[in-house]
Amino acid sequence: MIFHLTQCSYSFFYPVRFMMLCSLFLPHLAIAQNEANVENKQEHIQNQEKKIPSISLNWLKFKTETLKHWQSTIDENDSGVMYIKYIGKPFKYPTQKKIFILLPKKSGSYLLATEEFLHVMEQNSIVADVTLIHFNKDTDRGKAALARAESEQADLIFSIGSETATFTNQHFKNNSIPVVTSTNKDPVQLGMLADYDKGSGHNIAYTSLNIPIDVQMNYLFTLRPNLKVIGILYNKNHKQVMATEVIPLKKKFKELGLKTVDIAVSSRSSAQKDLLERMPQAMTDMAFIDPGSENSLLWITSSTAVFAQIVTVNQFSASVPVLGSIPNIVTEGKDSAVLAIGIDRRNNAHLASLYAVKILKDQSTASELKVGVVTPPDIAINFLIAKKIGLKIPFQFFESASFIYDYQGQPARLFGQNVLTKGKQ
């Protein structure tokens, strides 16, 4: 018998054919879907892991010179713990000490601070047995680190970073083990102690990366005696920068009857977009207050989100000088601020390390030491930018500058030492 598939008979056979096809392909489709689900789950896990900073200290790579004197080993069971021992030449009169160093996160600045600390220990004949712990801004892990320091009867805790300073202030104040803070924002502005004139009265000795606001004002008015307006660039979600830099600066300017223009970004990821949107209007607002722009300044705070966008800032700044509160915003070449007045992190770490030496050698107590501020501040100048915008640099700035880049934007002085660049004799 022969069947002819008409439109009517096709409607009868189609469900049958569809069921046959499903029986053939559905298992494969199910397998493919399961594989896709697994891949999506793995991708989700990987994305989640990317959002959680690793505690690993594999990034903490010491210079060859440091490794001549110190040996570092990462704990086999905890990659966020490192043991550092002195292996250099024996000292005639060594001082044996057990020291803990606490880090809150991965940072090149914290590597520099750790190396400076080790260097100062060596210079002062301190044979330090160091346990370095990355607590990853985790409260429980941080408390465990402090408890371990107590159980091992540490002689000192060296706190690196603003988060660590805040953490030890909250959870370890009035303990018997002395603490020295380094690479942290102004503890007075953050409310950790009352003023700069006396010690804390307890076991924590503080240092600061910020220069006092009155000192900062003196420098700004030396540069611009008739200063009228300053544009302040900052990350509005960086609480410590807001508390130690932005709010005090705006308050001081208000007291002096001067104007400020806010140029705020929301985050590091959105900073360039934020600046592209807000800089044009900000410059217009500043020009309205100071039409010739001869009594205006742009001030970049220590917010990484902002100073990492110096190219974008310079795109709109025209003849208005761009200054910063940290020396490393002034660099060689044209992608630089013209001037910085602040404290280099290495110099702060050096001062904090000297505080540690005083405590370890019983020359002082943590409670007696005043807030450590590098004086005079570190000044950095880029004469290539100064020439381009027609800015005259006061001679006293040049005389005391730690970092100078010449009219070609090449290094002429670094860390207070004159350097010889290529082509110069």
C-alpha positions, 0 to 999 in steps of 0.5 A: 500500500502506498501513502501519499502525504497530503497536507491533511496526512502531514498533520497526522504524521508530524507529531510522530516525527517530532517525537522520534526526533526528540527521542534521538536528540533530547538526551544530547540536548540534556547533556549539552545543557548540563555541560552549559550549566556546569560551565556557567557555575564554574564561571560564576565561581571564578567571577566571585573569586575575582571579587574576593582579594587573595590573602596570598603574599606571593606579590611581596617580592623583596629586592636583591639587596634586601635578600642579602640580609633577610630570608623570607618564607611563606607559611605552608598552611597559610599563604597570607603569613610570611616569616622573615629572619635576619641572615646578614653579618653578625652584629657586635651588640645585637638586640633580639626582638620578636616583631609582627607586621600587619598588612590589610591588602596588596599594595606596592607601597606596603612592600616599600614600607616593609623593606624600609622597616627591615633596612632600619632594623639592620642599621640599628643592629636589631636581629628581628624575628618577623612574622608578617600577616596579611589579614585582608581587612577581615576582622576575624583574621585580624583579631586572630593575628593580634591574639597570636602576637600576644601568645608569642609575646611579641615585642612590637607590632608594626602596623602598615596602612590606614586600615590596619591603623584603624583596626589596631586602634579599635581592637588593640588599644591599651594592650601591653604590646606596643604598636607603631603605625606607618603609611596611614592617614592623619590619626588626629583628623580620624579622631584617634587622638586629640592633637599633635602636641603630645603622645597617645597615652597608651600603647600605640605610637602614630605617624601620618602621611598627611602634612598639617593643614596650616603647613599646607596653606603656607605653601599654597599661599607662597605659590599663589599669594592672591589665591581665590579658588581651588578645585579639589579632586577626590573620590567621594567614597574614600572615607579616610581621604574625605576625613583627612584631606577634603573636609579640613581643606574646605573648612580652612578655605571657608574660614579664609573666605576663599572658594572651593570647587568640588570635582568628585569621582565615585570610584576608580573604575568610573574616574575617567568617565566622571572627570570627562563629565565634570572637569569642563563645568568645574573649569568654567566655574573656576574661571567665573570666580577668577577670570584670568586663572592667575589665582587658581589651583587644582588640588589632587588628593591622595585618592588613587582613583583621581591621581591615576587619571592625571592625563585626563586632568591635564587635558582640561586644566589649561594654564591652571597649575595642577598640584597634588598631596603625594610626591609620586603624582609628579613624574618624568615627562608630560603626564605629570602634575606640576608640583606636589607638597606632601609626604613620600610613603618611604620617608613616612615608613622610615620615620615609623621604623625609627619610632620602632627602634626607640621603643625596642631599645627602651629609649621611649615608650609608645605612649610618649611619642607624638604623632610622627610627621615628616618635616619639612614635607617632600616637595616634587617639581616638574619644570617641563610642566611649569614652563608649559603653563608659565608657572614661576616656582618659588626658589625655596621650593626648588631649594628644599625639593626632594624630587625635581624633573628638569625642563625636558621632564627628566629626573634631576633630583631624586630623594634629595640627591642630584642625578646624572641623566643621559647626555649630561656630563 
